[in-house]
Amino acid sequence: MQGSEAAVTRDRAAEGRSPIATQAARRRTFAVISHPDAGKSTLTEALALHARAIGEAGAVHGKAGRSATVSDWMAMERERGISISSTVLQFEYRDTVINLLDTPGHADFSEDTYRVLTAVDCAVMLLDAAKGLEPQTLKLFEVCRARRVPVVTFINKWDRPGIEPLALLDEIERRIGLQCTPLTWPVGPGGEFHGVIDRQAGEMVRFERSGGGSGAAIEEHLTPDEAAARFGGDWVRATEELELLGLTGADYDRDTFLGATTTPVMFGAAVANFGVRQLLDVLVDHAPAPAPRPDTEGRERALDTPFSGFVFKIQANMNRAHRDQIAFVRVCSGRFERGMVVNHAATGKPFATKYAHQVFGRERETVDEAFPGDVIGLVNAHALGIGDTLHAGPPPVSYPPLPSFAPEHFAVVRATDSSKFKRFRRGIEQLDAEGVVQVLRSNRRGDQAPVLAAVGPMQFEVATHRLDVEFGVPTAIEHLPYRLARRTDAEGEQMLRTAVGVEVLVRARDDTRLALFLDQWRLRSVTNDHPKLLVAPLLAGE
Ligand code: G4P
């Protein structure tokens, strides 16, 4: 369906909708999942540039050595040039409100990165054309898969030599079982990128860089005959590749995309803004708008019931002078108005929302109203925990807790001053409740030396820093060599009692028994030795 046609259909469907449902229908909330260096920051800038959310390209970068940084606002972030916080970029495009949630990567990859994916309706899987699927992308994709989040694939850096497009599609289908349905197809091999065939429009869009690549790409629309005359061999090759694709039934289908079994694929070069407008159009025309979210009992709360939302991230300020804490809430239903007093479902207590912000990096803008799909940052939200539900008015609602994700790093933490043990215990409990780290215990190690488990090692630094600054407990941390956790049971614990290179601990949060292994080989040899052992994968997103 063409963009304008889709918009008309949407407008028609909007007739008779309530104002809140209409606002929800014009929102798209998504995250980019990628491996470091695939071009996520560049693409984020390019997307925002189209909507003029950020005046000058370069402003989104939060990396060391780059000038303007709006996404690193904590001292620790600035020192290292990394961004700890999940930030939200909101902009309008074609009368649609786009909420782009950041998924921290690099050294700051953490459980928060996964949790962001519980708050989106769609994901853009960004691949480097020369590298294909890379480890971090795969991990994030698994969370999307477990949650059935629809995925649009954007193959980036086509301006450089890369893997053949058909081989890239084959890799995606083979390794993650997602059927590719390209919406655009590159004309010209990697490195000689002339433009893309828009399969639905049946035309070629030729790209040209605008001055210095800092503006939207210049586009020229060509009929097939014009494209054939201009690009000869490259055009013939592209159309032949598409014919091959046609044989495998790789046509876009909205139902299977929304069902997360197929992925629309697009080609581009974020650095030159090539293919970026097409991606925005696909998000607007095809990506899902916020839908009613099921509560703990599986009942869906209609979008136009009073405000409700859940906390998917809590960010504590590392700066001693500003001990505030921001809870990021994804709005699920109703209209949020700053200042409204809402109910905190976990405690039944009222929660005042005087300080509601839209947070993008260091920038905080007061938010006066928000609708389903939006993210609000509540400042001074010390009473709130990860996964908590907030709601206004009847009926009360409680959304399911957020899942715990499979940790890959483990460390024992101890208070260096044993007289501070009480405070230490309180701190550990608090960090566990906030989801900063997962806390694992065992009789063997005792209460004084719990094991902290994390998706990324940065979580340990945040935890020890906060124990020191907020609870006044300096700690010593000893990293453990385990890299793999599997769920087991009481029998499994018994069987593994004497196994070497394995340890069983209990996760405080949900009493799950986790067997920790040094690596895949250890896991394999242990399961060979104990064929009846229960070792279930802790699926990301399980
Ligand atoms: P990340 O956030 O995913 O880690 O990636 P980022 O956007 O920082 O991009 C990583 C590198 O890839 C950057 O180069 C960036 O310019 C480059 N890049 C991004 N998109 C494209 C593209 O479409 N084509 C090409 N050729 N390169 C692209 P860098 O040398 O690390 O940094 P910089 O000095 O260029 O900013």
Boltz pocket constraint, residues with backbone or C-beta under 6 A from the ligand:
constraints:
  - pocket:
      binder: B
      contacts: [[A, 34], [A, 35], [A, 36], [A, 37], [A, 38], [A, 39], [A, 40], [A, 41], [A, 42], [A, 43], [A, 156], [A, 157], [A, 158], [A, 159], [A, 160], [A, 268], [A, 269], [A, 270], [A, 271], [A, 272]]
      max_distance: 6.0
